[in-house]
């Protein structure tokens, strides 16, 4: 019917907005991704409002009200906090660690853990030992993902260009212009934003004479033991991605791109209804194809990609991580203490096993106090194959029969951990 009109202009500015934002957030993770934004992406209004707040000036704050975001936060590169970190040698305690510590906690479950001896099992507690490699900060370049994604990006680009040409062939210049404007605004925005330089920000030069950075990341159901130099461990505990965009600190180019996207949205509202039905169908086809590609990018595990890039950049290979599964939390605590004190000269200096145990099990009942004392005694003795985890080696005075039974059970957990160590 000549009176029928398919008005998709109002939908295009909002439809697929969240997917488009998530897809744009991957632009710094893939090599060459900034060159592949030339398609009629939906959600232009939503993208403009989200990334327009990166620009910092009175003018841009008026156009895009809201709190100004640091680029790394806006692109979800520094939004998570990691678990508590306790350094075993320096005594440093961080109640919250950085984004990279969070990423590391999400990746330790990938490898199959080795089971520790367990007389009983109450809750499976994961112990991961990560040997942090030597990091050469002077030549540190963030490794981005390969070009294989370009094959998928060709789909919305070809569809957008084809629909633009078909609109011109049918002399629907309104839809032709709007599809072309969508291609240009999306491509320019992707290029400008993707030109940012991704780097790792951390404390690269600790104080001279600092002890090794060995320590533990405490999680609810497990622990990650970090072993390495202070400067290298800092990359995990204090590190995060930083994104350096051109035009800092006002980021005027980002504001102009956001303004262009808003102009695109307004022109689509005005001109798409003036087009022919075939042109409107072409416009809608390009939007749906672009939305499908954005949805594909949004479906990817962004944190997994970031973790992969971080580990490849600092050369933290899978072989550097060894996982164990303890049957009880007491076994996990004792095993962690043994590992942190491994190969250290006796008597121990600059490390307090009791403080490590208290981080896991702060109970102050007589049973737990005697258990911790026995574990510390085992740790501090010269390393050999003998175990002192027997009730006969403990002063049981002041304990009733139930407490003695409990202590024997806990000592068996510690013995299992020692046998596994």
C-alpha positions, 0 to 999 in steps of 0.5 A: 500500500502506498499509504503504509509507512514503516517508521523505525526512526524512533526505535533506532535511537534506543533499540539495542542501546545496552548491547551497543555500549557493551560492544563499544567497550570491547574496542580496546581489547581487540587488535584493529577493532577501531577500524571496524565500526563502519556500520549503522549501529542502533542505540545512538542516543544511548551511546551518546549519553553514556560516553558523552559524560567522559568529556569534562567541561561546562559545555559538555556537562550541560549536554550530557549531565551526570557524573564524569567518568574516567575512561577506564571506568566508562569502558568497564576496565576498572570497575571491580575490587579484589579480595583482602590481601595479606603480605606474609613477609612485609606485613602489608594488609589491604582490605581491598585490592585492585581490578587485576586481583579480581580478574585473577580470582575469577580465573583460578577455577579453570584448572582442575585442582589436585586433592589434598589428603582428607580424613574428613570433608566439611567444605571444599576449600580451594588453594591456588599457588601463583608464581608471579613472573619477573615483569619488565615494566620498561617494555610492557605493552598490553597484548590485544586479541587477534584479528579473527574477529574481523570476519564477524565485523564484515557482516554488519559492514557489508549489510549496511553498505548494501542497504545504503546502495539499494536505497540509492538505487530506489532513489530514496535519498532520505533513507540513503542519507540516514544509513550513510550518516549512521555508518559514518557516525558509528565509524568515526566514534569507534575510531576516535574511542579506539585510538586510546592507548591501553596500559597497566597502572601499578606501583612499579618501583617499591622502596629499596630493600623491600622483602618479597611480595609473598602473600595471600588473597583471601576469598570466601571459599578459598585462598590464592597464594602469591609468590614473587618479588614485591614489584611483580606482585604489585601488578596483581594487588595494586594494578589496573588498566589505564586508558589514555585517550587523546584530548585529555583532560577535557576529551573534546573529541569524545564530546563531538562524537557523542554530539554527532550521535545525538544529531544522527538520532534527531535526523532519523526521527525527522527524515526516516518517516519521509522515506519510501517503504523499501528504503525504510525496510533497508534502514531497518535491515541495516539496524537489525544486522548491526544489532546482531553483531553488537549482541555477539560482542556483548555475549562475550565474557569481557572479564575473561578477555581482560584476564587473558590480556593481563596474563599474556602481558605480564607473561603469567602462563597457566603453568605458573598456577597450581591448584589444590582442594582441601577438605576443610578450612583448617586444612587450607589454613595449615597448608597455606602456612606451610607453603608460605614458609617453604624453604625459609631458613630456621629459625624463621625471621620476618614472617609470623605464622601465627598471624597467617593462621589468625587471618583464616581462623581468628577463634580465641577458644582454648582449643583453637589456640592450642591448635594454632600453637601446634601448627606454628610449632610444626612450621618452625621446626626444621623441615623434615618428614616427621609430623608432631600433630598428635594429641600426645604432643599437646598439653591438654590441661584445661580441656574437657573430653569434648574439647580434647576430641575436637582438638584431635580432629583439628590436628588430624586436619593439620596432619592431612595438610602437612602430608599433602604439602 
